[in-house]
Amino acid sequence: MKVIEKIKAASKEEQEVLFSFEYFPPRTQDGVDKMLEQLDRMSLHSPAYWDITWRDSAAKLSLEMANVMQNLFSIETMMHLTCTKMPVEEIDHALDTIKSQGLHNVLALRGDPPLGQDKFVKTEGGFECALDLVTHIRNKYGDYFGITIAGYPEAHPDVLRIDDGLPTSEGYQNDLAYLKRKVDAGADLIITQLFFDTNIFLNFVNDCRQIGITCPIVPGILPINDYKGFLKMTNLCKTKIPTEITTALESIKDNEEAVRAYGIHIGTEMCKKILAHGIKTLHFYTVNKEIPALSILMNLGLISEINISRPLPINEEDVKKMSSELKKMLRR
């Protein structure tokens, strides 16, 4: 089922709030078991969907993780797909693979520059931007896939000024216009880059509506789990941090438990404000950590408890077999 269909169906139920989680493929054999165990626990909270990021250096692993998440845990799965180091034939191979696995959802992205490069460079035989990727998917696969794209409340990092990290008015408007071109090309859902100033997100939604973008816009929420991880992610994404958050974190940065508790508090307050403005979808960048996102959902009354147990794994033999296969991929 397409995610957009779930969101449209839920919008008819005024009180229903949908939530979803993002994960990245494990990098170690130990990480495989930990991730499968976490997915088993998280599936019990019935997310509307979850997604898995794309790693161009481990395409087979990304594809197999998408298969696992969709078919072993029976949760609607969205796979990221980027243009980075991906000629068209490899893009089609990835799309054909997930189609054969029963996936109906793709997050179409340009992707980051290859490791060691400062700027994105088009791969020979590939695409230059997410707009090209969206257009290709829609032209070749018709209406089979639900296509999600990224939206940037603070504008794409490439258009931010170096001196103050802000976009020019022209840069911001051009970024919005490009976003609309992606929607017009066939994208039917927007998930935003992470943010910590909720007003910036709400203004972004309003600006999108003003230029005729009518599809759902899902806020991407990064729960703060640890100080170093917070700095790494916000620096990578060039995210604007409100002064009060910077000040509060600086005073507790060496206390991991306090940082996590503060992150849960901030995430909860952000989500409350977003929900109060009539937006009923929340997407959590889990960074493969479950407690912060689940704590926020519990604070919001969207789940009743965090630690849910079941008598047996979802299917013990299937989990063992899949774990073995994923570990083999990491050894290659």
VOZA-236032 format. One record per residue (C-alpha): z, y, x negated; residue number from 0; chain; residue in three letters. Coordinates in Angstrom, 2 decimals. Example, Ala and Ser with C-alpha at 12.3 -4.5 7.8 and 13.67 -1.06 7.14 Angstrom:
// residues 2
{{7.80, -4.50, -12.30}, 0, "A", "ALA"}
{{7.14, -1.06, -13.67}, 1, "A", "SER"}
This chain:
// residues 332
{{0.00, 0.00, 0.00}, 0, "A", "MET"}
{{-0.76, 3.49, -1.25}, 1, "A", "LYS"}
{{2.20, 5.73, -2.03}, 2, "A", "VAL"}
{{0.58, 8.57, -0.11}, 3, "A", "ILE"}
{{0.57, 6.38, 3.01}, 4, "A", "GLU"}
{{4.29, 5.70, 2.60}, 5, "A", "LYS"}
{{5.01, 9.40, 2.22}, 6, "A", "ILE"}
{{2.92, 10.32, 5.26}, 7, "A", "LYS"}
{{4.62, 7.64, 7.35}, 8, "A", "ALA"}
{{8.07, 8.81, 6.26}, 9, "A", "ALA"}
{{7.26, 12.44, 7.03}, 10, "A", "SER"}
{{7.14, 11.50, 10.70}, 11, "A", "LYS"}
{{10.80, 10.49, 10.45}, 12, "A", "GLU"}
{{12.58, 13.80, 10.03}, 13, "A", "GLU"}
{{15.72, 12.39, 8.40}, 14, "A", "GLN"}
{{14.09, 9.88, 6.01}, 15, "A", "GLU"}
{{14.15, 10.72, 2.30}, 16, "A", "VAL"}
{{12.07, 8.71, -0.16}, 17, "A", "LEU"}
{{13.02, 8.27, -3.81}, 18, "A", "PHE"}
{{11.26, 6.64, -6.74}, 19, "A", "SER"}
{{11.81, 5.86, -10.42}, 20, "A", "PHE"}
{{9.75, 6.14, -13.59}, 21, "A", "GLU"}
{{10.01, 3.71, -16.52}, 22, "A", "TYR"}
{{8.30, 3.25, -19.86}, 23, "A", "PHE"}
{{7.33, -0.14, -21.36}, 24, "A", "PRO"}
{{10.00, -1.71, -23.61}, 25, "A", "PRO"}
{{9.48, -1.37, -27.35}, 26, "A", "ARG"}
{{11.57, -4.33, -28.55}, 27, "A", "THR"}
{{12.07, -7.94, -27.52}, 28, "A", "GLN"}
{{15.67, -7.17, -26.64}, 29, "A", "ASP"}
{{14.39, -4.28, -24.54}, 30, "A", "GLY"}
{{12.28, -6.69, -22.49}, 31, "A", "VAL"}
{{15.31, -8.59, -21.19}, 32, "A", "ASP"}
{{17.27, -5.39, -20.57}, 33, "A", "LYS"}
{{14.42, -3.85, -18.63}, 34, "A", "MET"}
{{13.84, -6.92, -16.47}, 35, "A", "LEU"}
{{17.55, -7.03, -15.67}, 36, "A", "GLU"}
{{17.54, -3.34, -14.80}, 37, "A", "GLN"}
{{14.45, -3.63, -12.62}, 38, "A", "LEU"}
{{16.13, -6.50, -10.77}, 39, "A", "ASP"}
{{19.16, -4.31, -10.04}, 40, "A", "ARG"}
{{17.15, -1.20, -9.20}, 41, "A", "MET"}
{{14.88, -3.11, -6.81}, 42, "A", "SER"}
{{17.90, -3.78, -4.60}, 43, "A", "LEU"}
{{18.10, -0.06, -3.83}, 44, "A", "HIS"}
{{14.63, -0.25, -2.23}, 45, "A", "SER"}
{{12.83, 2.63, -3.92}, 46, "A", "PRO"}
{{9.71, 3.70, -2.08}, 47, "A", "ALA"}
{{7.81, 3.01, -5.29}, 48, "A", "TYR"}
{{8.23, 3.12, -9.04}, 49, "A", "TRP"}
{{5.85, 3.84, -11.86}, 50, "A", "ASP"}
{{5.25, 2.72, -15.41}, 51, "A", "ILE"}
{{3.97, 4.98, -18.18}, 52, "A", "THR"}
{{0.87, 4.17, -20.20}, 53, "A", "TRP"}
{{1.09, 3.45, -23.91}, 54, "A", "ARG"}
{{-2.36, 3.57, -25.49}, 55, "A", "ASP"}
{{-1.10, 1.60, -28.50}, 56, "A", "SER"}
{{0.07, -1.25, -26.25}, 57, "A", "ALA"}
{{-2.34, -1.28, -23.33}, 58, "A", "ALA"}
{{-1.87, -4.99, -22.56}, 59, "A", "LYS"}
{{1.89, -4.50, -22.33}, 60, "A", "LEU"}
{{1.50, -1.53, -19.98}, 61, "A", "SER"}
{{-0.84, -3.54, -17.76}, 62, "A", "LEU"}
{{1.46, -6.55, -17.70}, 63, "A", "GLU"}
{{4.52, -4.43, -16.95}, 64, "A", "MET"}
{{2.65, -2.95, -13.97}, 65, "A", "ALA"}
{{1.90, -6.49, -12.79}, 66, "A", "ASN"}
{{5.55, -7.53, -13.19}, 67, "A", "VAL"}
{{6.88, -4.52, -11.32}, 68, "A", "MET"}
{{4.44, -4.97, -8.44}, 69, "A", "GLN"}
{{4.42, -8.73, -8.04}, 70, "A", "ASN"}
{{7.66, -10.08, -9.47}, 71, "A", "LEU"}
{{9.90, -7.45, -7.88}, 72, "A", "PHE"}
{{7.71, -6.67, -4.85}, 73, "A", "SER"}
{{8.06, -2.89, -5.21}, 74, "A", "ILE"}
{{4.97, -0.72, -4.80}, 75, "A", "GLU"}
{{3.98, 0.21, -8.35}, 76, "A", "THR"}
{{2.02, 3.15, -9.70}, 77, "A", "MET"}
{{0.53, 2.82, -13.18}, 78, "A", "MET"}
{{-0.05, 5.81, -15.41}, 79, "A", "HIS"}
{{-3.51, 5.96, -16.97}, 80, "A", "LEU"}
{{-4.50, 8.48, -19.65}, 81, "A", "THR"}
{{-7.65, 9.57, -21.44}, 82, "A", "CYS"}
{{-6.01, 9.31, -24.87}, 83, "A", "THR"}
{{-8.00, 6.92, -27.11}, 84, "A", "LYS"}
{{-9.57, 5.37, -23.99}, 85, "A", "MET"}
{{-13.37, 5.05, -23.75}, 86, "A", "PRO"}
{{-14.68, 4.59, -20.22}, 87, "A", "VAL"}
{{-15.09, 0.83, -20.53}, 88, "A", "GLU"}
{{-11.39, 0.45, -21.41}, 89, "A", "GLU"}
{{-10.40, 2.71, -18.53}, 90, "A", "ILE"}
{{-12.45, 0.55, -16.17}, 91, "A", "ASP"}
{{-10.92, -2.60, -17.63}, 92, "A", "HIS"}
{{-7.44, -1.22, -16.90}, 93, "A", "ALA"}
{{-8.42, -0.24, -13.36}, 94, "A", "LEU"}
{{-10.13, -3.55, -12.66}, 95, "A", "ASP"}
{{-7.07, -5.40, -13.99}, 96, "A", "THR"}
{{-4.54, -3.65, -11.78}, 97, "A", "ILE"}
{{-6.88, -3.90, -8.82}, 98, "A", "LYS"}
{{-6.98, -7.68, -9.30}, 99, "A", "SER"}
{{-3.18, -7.64, -9.41}, 100, "A", "GLN"}
{{-2.94, -5.88, -6.07}, 101, "A", "GLY"}
{{-1.92, -2.42, -7.30}, 102, "A", "LEU"}
{{-3.21, 0.49, -5.24}, 103, "A", "HIS"}
{{-1.73, 3.45, -7.12}, 104, "A", "ASN"}
{{-2.69, 5.29, -10.30}, 105, "A", "VAL"}
{{-1.24, 8.41, -11.93}, 106, "A", "LEU"}
{{-4.27, 9.98, -13.62}, 107, "A", "ALA"}
{{-3.42, 12.02, -16.72}, 108, "A", "LEU"}
{{-5.20, 13.55, -19.67}, 109, "A", "ARG"}
{{-2.43, 12.29, -21.91}, 110, "A", "GLY"}
{{-0.82, 13.63, -25.06}, 111, "A", "ASP"}
{{-2.70, 14.13, -28.33}, 112, "A", "PRO"}
{{-2.83, 10.95, -30.43}, 113, "A", "PRO"}
{{0.10, 10.45, -32.78}, 114, "A", "LEU"}
{{-0.15, 12.82, -35.73}, 115, "A", "GLY"}
{{-2.47, 15.30, -34.00}, 116, "A", "GLN"}
{{-1.54, 18.70, -32.59}, 117, "A", "ASP"}
{{-4.33, 19.02, -30.06}, 118, "A", "LYS"}
{{-5.98, 16.64, -27.65}, 119, "A", "PHE"}
{{-9.44, 15.55, -28.79}, 120, "A", "VAL"}
{{-11.82, 13.75, -26.47}, 121, "A", "LYS"}
{{-12.35, 10.10, -27.42}, 122, "A", "THR"}
{{-15.96, 9.19, -28.04}, 123, "A", "GLU"}
{{-17.24, 7.66, -24.84}, 124, "A", "GLY"}
{{-14.16, 8.81, -22.97}, 125, "A", "GLY"}
{{-13.01, 11.70, -20.79}, 126, "A", "PHE"}
{{-11.91, 15.18, -21.76}, 127, "A", "GLU"}
{{-9.36, 15.81, -19.04}, 128, "A", "CYS"}
{{-7.56, 14.45, -16.00}, 129, "A", "ALA"}
{{-10.15, 16.03, -13.70}, 130, "A", "LEU"}
{{-12.83, 13.83, -15.25}, 131, "A", "ASP"}
{{-10.60, 10.77, -14.83}, 132, "A", "LEU"}
{{-9.84, 11.54, -11.16}, 133, "A", "VAL"}
{{-13.53, 12.11, -10.45}, 134, "A", "THR"}
{{-14.48, 8.84, -12.13}, 135, "A", "HIS"}
{{-11.87, 6.78, -10.29}, 136, "A", "ILE"}
{{-12.86, 8.19, -6.91}, 137, "A", "ARG"}
{{-16.60, 7.83, -7.56}, 138, "A", "ASN"}
{{-16.41, 4.25, -8.84}, 139, "A", "LYS"}
{{-13.57, 2.79, -6.78}, 140, "A", "TYR"}
{{-13.95, 4.78, -3.60}, 141, "A", "GLY"}
{{-10.84, 4.88, -1.46}, 142, "A", "ASP"}
{{-9.17, 1.79, -2.96}, 143, "A", "TYR"}
{{-6.72, 3.67, -5.17}, 144, "A", "PHE"}
{{-4.21, 6.29, -4.21}, 145, "A", "GLY"}
{{-4.57, 8.85, -7.01}, 146, "A", "ILE"}
{{-1.60, 10.89, -8.14}, 147, "A", "THR"}
{{-1.82, 13.77, -10.60}, 148, "A", "ILE"}
{{0.66, 15.85, -12.57}, 149, "A", "ALA"}
{{1.65, 19.37, -11.55}, 150, "A", "GLY"}
{{3.34, 21.87, -13.86}, 151, "A", "TYR"}
{{5.74, 24.32, -12.18}, 152, "A", "PRO"}
{{5.96, 26.32, -15.41}, 153, "A", "GLU"}
{{2.23, 25.81, -16.18}, 154, "A", "ALA"}
{{0.85, 23.21, -18.56}, 155, "A", "HIS"}
{{2.46, 23.36, -22.04}, 156, "A", "PRO"}
{{-0.96, 24.15, -23.53}, 157, "A", "ASP"}
{{-1.03, 27.57, -21.82}, 158, "A", "VAL"}
{{2.53, 28.64, -22.65}, 159, "A", "LEU"}
{{3.00, 31.47, -25.13}, 160, "A", "ARG"}
{{4.53, 30.52, -28.47}, 161, "A", "ILE"}
{{6.89, 33.52, -28.62}, 162, "A", "ASP"}
{{8.74, 33.10, -25.32}, 163, "A", "ASP"}
{{7.52, 29.78, -23.88}, 164, "A", "GLY"}
{{6.15, 31.46, -20.75}, 165, "A", "LEU"}
{{2.62, 31.53, -19.37}, 166, "A", "PRO"}
{{0.64, 34.70, -18.84}, 167, "A", "THR"}
{{-0.09, 35.51, -15.22}, 168, "A", "SER"}
{{-3.72, 34.61, -15.85}, 169, "A", "GLU"}
{{-2.76, 31.34, -17.55}, 170, "A", "GLY"}
{{-0.53, 30.33, -14.64}, 171, "A", "TYR"}
{{-3.20, 31.13, -12.04}, 172, "A", "GLN"}
{{-5.84, 29.26, -14.02}, 173, "A", "ASN"}
{{-3.53, 26.26, -14.20}, 174, "A", "ASP"}
{{-3.05, 26.34, -10.43}, 175, "A", "LEU"}
{{-6.82, 26.60, -9.93}, 176, "A", "ALA"}
{{-7.34, 23.56, -12.16}, 177, "A", "TYR"}
{{-4.72, 21.64, -10.18}, 178, "A", "LEU"}
{{-6.65, 22.38, -6.98}, 179, "A", "LYS"}
{{-9.85, 21.13, -8.60}, 180, "A", "ARG"}
{{-8.11, 17.81, -9.30}, 181, "A", "LYS"}
{{-6.99, 17.59, -5.67}, 182, "A", "VAL"}
{{-10.46, 18.48, -4.42}, 183, "A", "ASP"}
{{-11.91, 15.77, -6.68}, 184, "A", "ALA"}
{{-9.90, 13.12, -4.88}, 185, "A", "GLY"}
{{-6.23, 13.23, -5.88}, 186, "A", "ALA"}
{{-3.93, 12.85, -2.89}, 187, "A", "ASP"}
{{-0.45, 13.34, -4.39}, 188, "A", "LEU"}
{{1.18, 15.57, -7.01}, 189, "A", "ILE"}
{{4.28, 14.69, -9.05}, 190, "A", "ILE"}
{{5.62, 17.55, -11.09}, 191, "A", "THR"}
{{6.66, 17.81, -14.68}, 192, "A", "GLN"}
{{10.41, 17.95, -15.14}, 193, "A", "LEU"}
{{12.18, 21.28, -14.55}, 194, "A", "PHE"}
{{15.74, 22.59, -14.41}, 195, "A", "PHE"}
{{15.23, 25.85, -12.55}, 196, "A", "ASP"}
{{14.81, 24.82, -8.91}, 197, "A", "THR"}
{{13.52, 28.25, -7.93}, 198, "A", "ASN"}
{{10.57, 27.80, -10.30}, 199, "A", "ILE"}
{{9.70, 24.54, -8.56}, 200, "A", "PHE"}
{{9.99, 26.02, -5.07}, 201, "A", "LEU"}
{{7.85, 29.02, -6.06}, 202, "A", "ASN"}
{{5.29, 26.62, -7.53}, 203, "A", "PHE"}
{{5.09, 24.72, -4.24}, 204, "A", "VAL"}
{{4.60, 27.97, -2.35}, 205, "A", "ASN"}
{{1.91, 29.12, -4.81}, 206, "A", "ASP"}
{{0.09, 25.79, -4.37}, 207, "A", "CYS"}
{{0.13, 26.19, -0.61}, 208, "A", "ARG"}
{{-1.19, 29.74, -0.91}, 209, "A", "GLN"}
{{-4.35, 28.53, -2.68}, 210, "A", "ILE"}
{{-5.00, 25.70, -0.23}, 211, "A", "GLY"}
{{-3.32, 22.70, -1.88}, 212, "A", "ILE"}
{{-1.98, 20.78, 1.11}, 213, "A", "THR"}
{{-1.11, 17.35, -0.32}, 214, "A", "CYS"}
{{2.55, 16.35, -0.88}, 215, "A", "PRO"}
{{4.19, 17.73, -4.02}, 216, "A", "ILE"}
{{6.96, 15.51, -5.35}, 217, "A", "VAL"}
{{9.60, 17.05, -7.66}, 218, "A", "PRO"}
{{10.10, 15.20, -10.95}, 219, "A", "GLY"}
{{13.81, 15.10, -11.78}, 220, "A", "ILE"}
{{15.18, 14.27, -15.24}, 221, "A", "LEU"}
{{18.88, 13.30, -14.99}, 222, "A", "PRO"}
{{20.65, 14.43, -18.17}, 223, "A", "ILE"}
{{22.11, 11.32, -19.79}, 224, "A", "ASN"}
{{22.82, 12.48, -23.33}, 225, "A", "ASP"}
{{22.49, 15.74, -25.24}, 226, "A", "TYR"}
{{20.01, 14.62, -27.91}, 227, "A", "LYS"}
{{17.78, 12.97, -25.36}, 228, "A", "GLY"}
{{17.88, 16.12, -23.22}, 229, "A", "PHE"}
{{16.80, 18.28, -26.17}, 230, "A", "LEU"}
{{14.04, 15.85, -27.14}, 231, "A", "LYS"}
{{12.52, 15.74, -23.65}, 232, "A", "MET"}
{{12.79, 19.45, -22.91}, 233, "A", "THR"}
{{11.37, 20.39, -26.31}, 234, "A", "ASN"}
{{8.49, 17.95, -25.86}, 235, "A", "LEU"}
{{7.69, 19.32, -22.42}, 236, "A", "CYS"}
{{8.52, 22.94, -23.36}, 237, "A", "LYS"}
{{10.80, 23.13, -20.33}, 238, "A", "THR"}
{{12.59, 26.37, -19.49}, 239, "A", "LYS"}
{{16.36, 25.82, -19.42}, 240, "A", "ILE"}
{{18.57, 28.19, -17.39}, 241, "A", "PRO"}
{{21.17, 29.93, -19.55}, 242, "A", "THR"}
{{24.09, 28.49, -17.60}, 243, "A", "GLU"}
{{22.92, 24.93, -18.31}, 244, "A", "ILE"}
{{22.41, 25.63, -22.01}, 245, "A", "THR"}
{{25.87, 27.19, -22.26}, 246, "A", "THR"}
{{27.59, 24.38, -20.39}, 247, "A", "ALA"}
{{25.93, 21.65, -22.45}, 248, "A", "LEU"}
{{26.60, 23.37, -25.76}, 249, "A", "GLU"}
{{30.34, 23.31, -25.07}, 250, "A", "SER"}
{{30.41, 19.54, -24.36}, 251, "A", "ILE"}
{{27.47, 18.23, -26.42}, 252, "A", "LYS"}
{{29.68, 15.94, -28.52}, 253, "A", "ASP"}
{{31.29, 14.33, -25.47}, 254, "A", "ASN"}
{{28.76, 11.82, -24.16}, 255, "A", "GLU"}
{{30.70, 11.05, -20.99}, 256, "A", "GLU"}
{{31.11, 14.73, -20.16}, 257, "A", "ALA"}
{{27.40, 15.39, -20.74}, 258, "A", "VAL"}
{{26.44, 12.55, -18.41}, 259, "A", "ARG"}
{{28.87, 13.74, -15.73}, 260, "A", "ALA"}
{{27.52, 17.28, -15.99}, 261, "A", "TYR"}
{{23.96, 15.98, -15.82}, 262, "A", "GLY"}
{{24.75, 14.06, -12.65}, 263, "A", "ILE"}
{{26.32, 17.19, -11.15}, 264, "A", "HIS"}
{{23.33, 19.39, -12.03}, 265, "A", "ILE"}
{{20.86, 16.79, -10.79}, 266, "A", "GLY"}
{{22.75, 16.44, -7.52}, 267, "A", "THR"}
{{22.80, 20.20, -6.91}, 268, "A", "GLU"}
{{19.10, 20.50, -7.72}, 269, "A", "MET"}
{{18.21, 17.73, -5.29}, 270, "A", "CYS"}
{{20.41, 19.19, -2.55}, 271, "A", "LYS"}
{{18.57, 22.50, -2.81}, 272, "A", "LYS"}
{{15.18, 20.80, -2.80}, 273, "A", "ILE"}
{{16.05, 18.69, 0.25}, 274, "A", "LEU"}
{{17.41, 21.76, 2.01}, 275, "A", "ALA"}
{{13.95, 23.32, 1.71}, 276, "A", "HIS"}
{{12.38, 20.46, 3.65}, 277, "A", "GLY"}
{{11.01, 18.41, 0.75}, 278, "A", "ILE"}
{{11.97, 14.79, 1.40}, 279, "A", "LYS"}
{{10.69, 13.01, -1.72}, 280, "A", "THR"}
{{12.44, 12.74, -5.10}, 281, "A", "LEU"}
{{11.04, 11.17, -8.27}, 282, "A", "HIS"}
{{13.44, 10.37, -11.12}, 283, "A", "PHE"}
{{12.45, 10.20, -14.77}, 284, "A", "TYR"}
{{14.95, 7.50, -15.62}, 285, "A", "THR"}
{{14.11, 7.19, -19.35}, 286, "A", "VAL"}
{{15.02, 3.55, -18.63}, 287, "A", "ASN"}
{{18.63, 4.53, -17.81}, 288, "A", "LYS"}
{{19.83, 3.59, -14.35}, 289, "A", "GLU"}
{{23.32, 5.08, -13.85}, 290, "A", "ILE"}
{{22.49, 8.84, -13.83}, 291, "A", "PRO"}
{{19.70, 8.51, -11.24}, 292, "A", "ALA"}
{{21.71, 6.14, -9.06}, 293, "A", "LEU"}
{{24.79, 8.37, -9.27}, 294, "A", "SER"}
{{22.76, 11.31, -8.01}, 295, "A", "ILE"}
{{21.38, 9.23, -5.14}, 296, "A", "LEU"}
{{24.90, 8.10, -4.24}, 297, "A", "MET"}
{{26.14, 11.71, -4.27}, 298, "A", "ASN"}
{{23.31, 12.56, -1.89}, 299, "A", "LEU"}
{{24.27, 9.71, 0.42}, 300, "A", "GLY"}
{{20.93, 7.97, -0.08}, 301, "A", "LEU"}
{{22.50, 4.78, -1.44}, 302, "A", "ILE"}
{{25.95, 3.42, -0.72}, 303, "A", "SER"}
{{26.88, 1.94, -4.09}, 304, "A", "GLU"}
{{25.57, 1.53, -7.63}, 305, "A", "ILE"}
{{26.72, -1.90, -8.75}, 306, "A", "ASN"}
{{25.10, -4.39, -6.43}, 307, "A", "ILE"}
{{25.17, -8.05, -7.36}, 308, "A", "SER"}
{{23.24, -11.00, -6.05}, 309, "A", "ARG"}
{{23.96, -14.74, -6.36}, 310, "A", "PRO"}
{{20.90, -15.43, -8.53}, 311, "A", "LEU"}
{{18.15, -13.41, -10.20}, 312, "A", "PRO"}
{{15.13, -12.68, -8.07}, 313, "A", "ILE"}
{{13.58, -15.92, -9.37}, 314, "A", "ASN"}
{{15.24, -17.17, -12.53}, 315, "A", "GLU"}
{{12.33, -19.29, -13.78}, 316, "A", "GLU"}
{{9.77, -16.56, -13.12}, 317, "A", "ASP"}
{{11.93, -14.02, -14.95}, 318, "A", "VAL"}
{{12.29, -16.31, -17.98}, 319, "A", "LYS"}
{{8.57, -16.99, -18.10}, 320, "A", "LYS"}
{{7.68, -13.32, -17.78}, 321, "A", "MET"}
{{10.21, -12.36, -20.44}, 322, "A", "SER"}
{{8.62, -14.84, -22.83}, 323, "A", "SER"}
{{5.11, -13.51, -22.17}, 324, "A", "GLU"}
{{6.12, -9.87, -22.65}, 325, "A", "LEU"}
{{7.90, -10.68, -25.91}, 326, "A", "LYS"}
{{4.75, -12.37, -27.20}, 327, "A", "LYS"}
{{2.82, -9.17, -26.56}, 328, "A", "MET"}
{{5.32, -7.18, -28.59}, 329, "A", "LEU"}
{{4.92, -9.59, -31.53}, 330, "A", "ARG"}
{{1.15, -9.12, -31.64}, 331, "A", "ARG"}
